[in-house]
């Protein structure tokens, strides 16, 4: 299926590893131009080089997305480098699991406000696109109570609500907005590998809850994100796409 992404200009926050990297790579494989940001400049440079090898425009910058000025600078820079913005994927999370002032502050500034600030900076560019799309990456922890209840789960829930509200507010401008909620996703250097090594009992419990007998891959999440962002999904706005291998039981 041709997703209609050739030549589209896509931004992905946190695009240097894990789910964000898989999303950026799949967009590039579909012929979209891609800009990424992440905190590590060397990793950003390496990914940008790999994306460019796929024959598309690629660009990136080391950014702390919790800094609204730096984040806007990256978005404006990406629009200038790529020639506009058709799609933005807000993917970064502080992964601040807990119930302390520090985890609440990190979750607010990184998960929530990076998304709010990204949307605010990108909308003027998205308004000029004929197939504008915003994807907000949430989590199954945002609608079911699990070990991440507290700051992480609460702000992931807020992101789902935010996406739904935005879908109603922006559709008249031709901008679609959707959320994507992955379940347990395992990758090298990711949170579940760290839990496997440092908290084996929690990892064993999490694995036992997955009906498929395994955790998901970043590529499986990316497939849903890229489809939902593409012009093929032109009628879909305001949904929360759950990619969890039947992990959750909420209706």
Wavefront OBJ file of the C-alpha trace (Angstrom):
o trace
v 0.000 0.000 0.000
v 1.278 3.452 -0.920
v 0.746 5.595 2.178
v 1.168 8.816 0.225
v 4.144 9.973 2.284
v 6.683 10.637 -0.456
v 8.029 14.143 -0.080
v 6.089 14.853 3.121
v 8.023 16.671 5.828
v 7.967 14.914 9.193
v 9.321 15.836 12.616
v 9.930 13.268 15.365
v 10.953 14.232 18.888
v 13.210 11.712 20.594
v 14.139 10.153 17.274
v 17.563 8.733 18.106
v 16.565 5.417 19.701
v 13.732 3.028 20.468
v 10.233 3.860 19.251
v 11.227 7.311 17.982
v 14.056 5.912 15.873
v 11.814 3.212 14.409
v 9.225 5.870 13.518
v 11.818 8.090 11.841
v 13.274 5.177 9.882
v 9.874 4.004 8.650
v 8.882 7.507 7.534
v 12.144 7.751 5.601
v 11.597 4.300 4.076
v 8.213 5.569 2.854
v 9.915 8.521 1.156
v 9.195 11.230 3.731
v 11.752 13.859 4.688
v 12.542 13.566 8.391
v 13.881 15.825 11.141
v 14.668 14.472 14.586
v 15.853 15.775 17.920
v 17.308 14.108 20.999
v 19.688 15.105 23.775
v 22.825 13.351 22.472
v 24.385 15.200 19.523
v 26.478 12.232 18.355
v 23.453 9.930 18.285
v 21.408 12.545 16.426
v 24.161 12.940 13.842
v 24.427 9.205 13.302
v 20.688 8.786 12.808
v 20.449 11.774 10.468
v 23.193 10.247 8.320
v 21.354 6.919 8.199
v 18.059 8.549 7.274
v 19.710 10.542 4.512
v 21.108 7.320 3.064
v 17.516 6.350 2.256
v 17.390 9.148 -0.309
v 15.357 11.695 1.650
v 16.113 15.023 3.267
v 17.168 14.526 6.880
v 18.117 16.955 9.600
v 18.525 16.961 13.354
v 19.703 18.834 16.390
v 20.565 18.025 19.991
v 17.738 19.514 22.064
v 16.362 19.255 25.579
v 12.656 19.259 24.740
v 11.848 20.506 28.247
v 13.386 23.840 27.146
v 10.581 25.557 25.194
v 12.878 28.074 23.487
v 15.261 25.378 22.251
v 12.329 23.202 21.183
v 10.767 25.993 19.118
v 14.157 26.705 17.581
v 14.411 23.079 16.484
v 10.909 23.119 14.982
v 11.525 26.377 13.108
v 14.895 25.060 11.943
v 13.385 21.790 10.752
v 10.670 23.612 8.803
v 13.337 25.737 7.115
v 15.568 22.751 6.314
v 12.817 20.451 5.054
v 10.604 23.058 3.398
v 7.652 23.014 5.792
v 5.931 20.609 8.162
v 3.250 18.066 7.255
v 3.530 15.756 10.275
v 4.851 16.040 13.804
v 5.212 13.107 16.195
v 5.555 14.043 19.872
v 7.319 10.991 21.222
v 9.655 12.050 24.055
v 8.979 10.896 27.606
v 10.978 11.442 30.771
v 9.899 7.932 31.831
v 9.601 9.396 35.312
v 7.780 6.610 37.120
v 7.002 7.389 40.751
v 5.148 9.716 43.071
v 7.710 12.270 44.179
v 7.929 16.010 43.474
v 10.792 15.227 41.100
v 8.895 12.660 39.002
v 5.836 14.923 38.791
v 7.969 17.864 37.686
v 9.868 15.830 35.084
v 6.686 14.275 33.693
v 4.998 17.664 33.468
v 7.865 19.464 31.756
v 8.914 16.654 29.432
v 5.890 14.492 28.641
v 3.183 17.149 28.844
v 4.704 20.528 28.097
v 7.061 19.320 25.373
v 3.944 18.116 23.579
v 1.984 21.319 24.183
v 4.919 23.488 23.113
v 5.632 21.348 20.040
v 2.054 21.676 18.866
v 2.027 25.439 19.434
v 5.219 25.880 17.409
v 4.219 23.483 14.614
v 0.607 24.567 13.979
v 1.479 27.647 11.878
v 3.393 25.348 9.515
v 0.824 22.535 9.620
v -1.908 24.972 8.589
v -0.160 25.308 5.225
v -0.101 21.547 4.602
v -2.733 19.682 2.590
v -2.305 16.572 4.771
v -1.396 17.851 8.222
v -1.181 15.378 11.082
v -0.143 15.398 14.731
v 0.636 12.147 16.543
v 0.986 12.162 20.324
v 2.629 9.085 21.819
v 0.954 8.146 25.102
v 0.909 4.724 26.806
v -1.402 1.997 28.021
v -0.478 3.354 31.466
v -2.599 6.376 30.550
v -5.899 4.493 30.679
v -5.242 1.487 32.926
v -3.714 1.396 36.397
v -0.400 -0.447 36.423
v 3.020 -0.212 38.064
v 3.502 3.249 36.482
v 0.534 4.799 38.301
v 1.555 8.206 39.640
v 3.232 10.933 37.624
v 3.881 8.842 34.500
v 0.391 7.367 34.184
v -1.350 10.630 35.058
v 0.399 12.644 32.376
v 0.022 9.901 29.789
v -3.715 10.068 30.531
v -3.588 13.837 30.134
v -1.953 13.433 26.721
v -4.818 11.247 25.492
v -7.315 13.876 26.651
v -5.198 16.641 25.085
v -5.071 14.818 21.754
v -8.844 14.359 21.724
v -9.448 18.014 22.504
v -6.981 19.153 19.850
v -8.623 16.945 17.236
v -11.842 18.882 17.705
v -10.142 22.272 17.827
v -7.877 21.829 14.790
v -9.943 19.823 12.316
v -11.402 22.986 10.766
v -7.818 23.951 9.885
v -7.323 20.604 8.162
v -5.075 19.218 10.912
v -5.741 15.700 12.191
v -4.671 14.748 15.726
v -4.400 11.228 17.140
v -2.800 9.489 20.091
v -0.950 6.177 20.033
v -0.665 4.085 23.201
v 1.981 1.351 23.120
v 2.082 -1.475 25.610
v 5.341 -3.014 26.876
v 7.945 -2.325 24.183
v 11.397 -3.928 24.438
v 14.546 -2.640 22.762
v 18.268 -2.383 23.415
v 18.917 0.261 26.057
v 15.212 0.744 26.699
v 13.339 0.853 29.973
v 12.263 -2.798 29.818
v 15.799 -4.018 29.231
v 16.871 -1.950 32.232
v 14.046 -3.435 34.307
v 14.972 -6.924 33.130
v 18.490 -6.417 34.450
v 17.753 -4.381 37.567
v 14.272 -5.519 38.664
v 13.892 -9.092 37.379
v 10.772 -9.805 39.446
v 8.911 -6.857 37.914
v 10.079 -7.900 34.451
v 8.865 -11.453 35.032
v 5.472 -10.163 36.181
v 5.161 -7.879 33.156
v 6.025 -10.709 30.787
v 3.413 -12.944 32.397
v 0.733 -10.348 31.643
v 1.446 -10.296 27.898
v -0.922 -12.771 26.197
v 1.451 -13.068 23.245
v 4.250 -14.269 25.521
v 6.506 -11.407 24.486
v 6.777 -7.642 24.519
v 6.312 -5.509 21.439
v 9.010 -4.061 19.206
v 9.576 -0.418 18.271
v 8.926 -1.362 14.647
v 5.449 -2.659 15.527
v 4.597 0.631 17.206
v 6.095 2.621 14.334
v 3.884 0.837 11.801
v 0.778 2.102 13.590
v 2.139 5.627 14.010
v 3.185 5.996 10.373
v -0.117 4.661 9.033
v -2.142 6.922 11.329
v -0.062 9.958 10.337
v -0.317 9.240 6.621
v -2.835 10.662 4.123
v -4.323 7.157 3.820
v -5.788 7.680 7.313
v -7.406 10.954 6.241
v -10.712 10.228 8.009
v -9.160 9.267 11.348
v -8.837 12.043 13.912
v -9.379 11.988 17.666
v -8.643 8.304 18.160
v -6.267 6.584 20.564
v -4.635 3.687 18.753
v -3.648 0.970 21.220
v -0.697 -1.193 20.153
v -0.302 -3.715 22.949
v -0.849 -7.295 21.743
v -4.121 -7.571 23.750
v -2.297 -6.659 26.973
v -4.975 -4.310 28.295
v -8.555 -5.191 29.143
v -10.262 -1.795 29.156
v -13.202 -1.373 26.751
l 1 2 3 4 5 6 7 8 9 10 11 12 13 14 15 16 17 18 19 20 21 22 23 24 25 26 27 28 29 30 31 32 33 34 35 36 37 38 39 40 41 42 43 44 45 46 47 48 49 50 51 52 53 54 55 56 57 58 59 60 61 62 63 64 65 66 67 68 69 70 71 72 73 74 75 76 77 78 79 80 81 82 83 84 85 86 87 88 89 90 91 92 93 94 95 96 97 98 99 100 101 102 103 104 105 106 107 108 109 110 111 112 113 114 115 116 117 118 119 120 121 122 123 124 125 126 127 128 129 130 131 132 133 134 135 136 137 138 139 140 141 142 143 144 145 146 147 148 149 150 151 152 153 154 155 156 157 158 159 160 161 162 163 164 165 166 167 168 169 170 171 172 173 174 175 176 177 178 179 180 181 182 183 184 185 186 187 188 189 190 191 192 193 194 195 196 197 198 199 200 201 202 203 204 205 206 207 208 209 210 211 212 213 214 215 216 217 218 219 220 221 222 223 224 225 226 227 228 229 230 231 232 233 234 235 236 237 238 239 240 241 242 243 244 245 246 247 248 249 250 251
